[in-house]
Structures are given as structure tokens and as C-alpha cells.
Amino acid sequence: MKFYQKYKIYDQDKIIVDKMPFNFRWIGFIKILFPQAKIIHSNRNPADSAFSIFRNMFDSPGLGWLTIKII
């Protein structure tokens, strides 16, 4: 519900894209909460995906193991 509260301020005609790598776990839940939601699954080269995840440094409490410091 927190996710919905965060985005409900936006216009209903707008598109919200959430690219968090592990959100595939929530697809069933998303479809229950948002029956009209469109879900796009794409396959990428694993090296490209890893570099993209590294470059974006997604901010999520569940991804604490992903945080690295470059010195």
C-alpha cells in the first residue's frame, strides 16, 4: 500500500515504470492490486544487466548487500 500511496498523487493517465531488479517476486501481488497493470518482461545479456544494476545503485533496504564503495 505504501507504493500506491507514493504514486497516487500522479495523473491517472501517466505511466509509472519501476525497474527494481527483484520486483518479479511481486508480480502476482501487483496484478491483484492493479488488475489493469501492464507487466513487461525483457531478457538482457547478463553482463549488461549486472553493469546496469551496478551503475544505478538501486536504493532499497532489501538490497543492502549491493552497496559497495569505490575508493
C-alpha positions in Angstrom: 0.0 0.0 0.0 3.0 2.3 0.6 3.8 2.0 -3.1 0.3 3.1 -4.1 0.3 6.0 -1.6 3.6 7.2 -3.1 2.3 7.2 -6.6 -1.4 8.1 -6.3 -0.6 11.8 -6.5 0.2 11.4 -10.2 -2.2 11.8 -13.0 -4.1 8.5 -13.7 -3.1 8.7 -17.4 0.6 8.7 -16.6 2.8 5.7 -16.9 4.9 4.6 -13.9 7.9 2.4 -14.6 9.6 0.6 -11.7 12.8 -1.1 -12.8 13.9 -2.7 -9.5 15.6 -5.9 -10.3 13.8 -8.1 -7.8 10.2 -6.9 -8.3 9.4 -10.0 -10.3 8.7 -11.7 -7.0 5.7 -9.4 -6.6 4.0 -9.8 -10.0 1.1 -11.8 -8.6 0.5 -9.3 -5.8 0.8 -6.4 -8.3 -1.8 -8.0 -10.6 -4.2 -8.3 -7.6 -3.8 -4.7 -6.5 -3.6 -3.3 -10.0 -5.6 -5.6 -12.4 -5.1 -3.2 -15.3 -1.3 -3.1 -14.8 0.9 -4.0 -17.8 3.9 -6.0 -17.0 6.8 -6.2 -19.5 9.4 -8.8 -19.0 12.6 -8.4 -21.1 15.7 -10.6 -21.4 19.1 -9.0 -21.5 22.7 -10.1 -21.7 23.6 -10.9 -18.1 26.8 -8.8 -18.2 24.7 -5.8 -19.4 22.2 -6.3 -16.6 24.9 -6.6 -14.0 26.6 -3.4 -15.2 23.2 -1.6 -15.3 22.4 -2.7 -11.7 25.9 -1.6 -10.6 25.6 1.8 -12.3 22.1 2.6 -11.0 22.9 1.6 -7.4 19.2 1.0 -6.6 18.3 2.4 -3.2 16.4 -0.3 -1.3 16.7 -1.6 2.3 16.5 -5.1 0.9 19.5 -4.6 -1.4 22.0 -3.6 1.3 24.3 -6.4 0.1 24.5 -4.5 -3.2 26.0 -1.4 -1.7 29.7 -1.0 -2.5 32.2 1.8 -2.1 34.7 2.6 -4.8 37.8 4.1 -3.5 
